[in-house]
Amino acid sequence: MTYPARRADSLFRDVWLPAETQAVRAEVRQFAQDVVRPVAHRLNTTPESKDIFPRAEFDAMARAGLYAIPFPTDVGGRGLEFPTLATLTVLEELGYYSRGLASALYDGQAILVGKTLDKAPQALRMHYLPALIRGEFVGAFATSEPEASTDLSVKSMQTTASRVPGGWQVNGRKRWITNSPVAEWILVLCRAGETLTMLMADMRAEGVSVGKPDLKMGNHVQLTADVSFKQVFVPDDHTVGTEGGGLRVALGALALGRMGIGAIGVAMAQASLDYAVDHMCKRKVFGQELARMQHWQYQFAEHAVGIEQARSLYQKAGYRYDKEGNAEVEAAMAKLTGSRLAVDVVRDAIQVCGGYGFVRELSGTGEQMPLESIYRDAKIGEIYEGANEIQKWVIARNIFGRAYTG
């Protein structure tokens, strides 16, 4: 597949970003071009199965040191001054070619699993986080259940952890769990009495079973499946955080994940705009290029403004988190804006490209087209890691206060 020039290179400037973040962007862009781009169409269009997990790309990311970017030096990380900002930049660069890969192998692995382990008790942290950075295991992060996803309250959570000698016994079922068909370790949020506790369970332990990968509308390379626990033993020293502190642990990781979904949304919007603009400058209708039609000029000018705004929002969220340790409102805004923008831009990109936008592969020439898979992949951004309606509620809560919003 051929890719057009990036319009961001002429429209967008990293003028205020730290030099270390700009260096990460250049590094990861080259990696994505060399490693992800050649296999992106296959990754984005092949239906889910355990066999399609991109193990070669996962290993390449570890060898290239991409998993070291979010973390401090004591666990083998790079020790960046602005690690969250750099991590989000990685997601945009990877997501430009493959949204599912960025979501599964970086958001799921580095943010949800990795950043949770970074807050774990020191013995657990020092044992598993360096191994994650080296790419020695695939992890999964399990909060959602058949009857609990956006609502992670104690009363909704059905997976339980009961005290037994030396640890915990876990029973229940988790749903939509990224990487679970291939994971070796899983972070699982459980109801323990009247509180929630996060545990780290061995996926190979007796009593753990994983269903077949879900067959989804998009994000095929992001393998999800049900995970069932039947009297699964988890040792006491695999409690992540404090007993009863599981919700805080989960929400901390999900807040970072929301920024990441915003960054991936920007990547999809940028890729869609780039492809559509290239097509409009070449394709003639009624004797003139589509790019000469003022309707489309104005439409994509609006989209360029939207991309600039969404990119700035995720960057501000990451920057503030790195400086202050909290960016709840900015994370919600970044997720809401980036995910919604991706859907809007790719929809217009397909419209202006006509059949060339709708087709996956043109059999007559063998040409592979990217917009069809972006359109399928974009929708989930408005749903997962906190539906966009919840993000609006978070923002409203910060406007009006809990006395009015609850």
Secondary structure, 3 states (H helix, E strand, C coil): CCCCCCCHHHHCCCCCCCHHHHHHHHHHHHHHHHHHHHHHHHHHHCCCCHHHCCHHHHHHHHHCCHHHCCCCHHHCCCCCCCHHHHHHHHHHHHHCCCHHHHHHHHHHHHHHHHHHHHCCCHHHHHHHHHHHHCCCCCEEEECCECCECCCCCCCCCCCEEEEECCEEEEEEEEEEEECCCCCCEEEEEEEECCEEEEEEEECCCCCEEECCCCCCCCCCCCCEEEEEEEEEEEEHHHEECCCCEHHHHHHHHHHHHHHHHHHHHHHHHHHHHHHHHHHHHHCEECCEEHHHCHHHHHHHHHHHHHHHHHHHHHHHHHHHHHHHCCCHHHHHHHHHHHHHHHHHHHHHHHHHHCHHHHCCEECCCCEECCHHHHHHHHHHHHCCCCCHHHHHHHHHHHHHCHHHHC
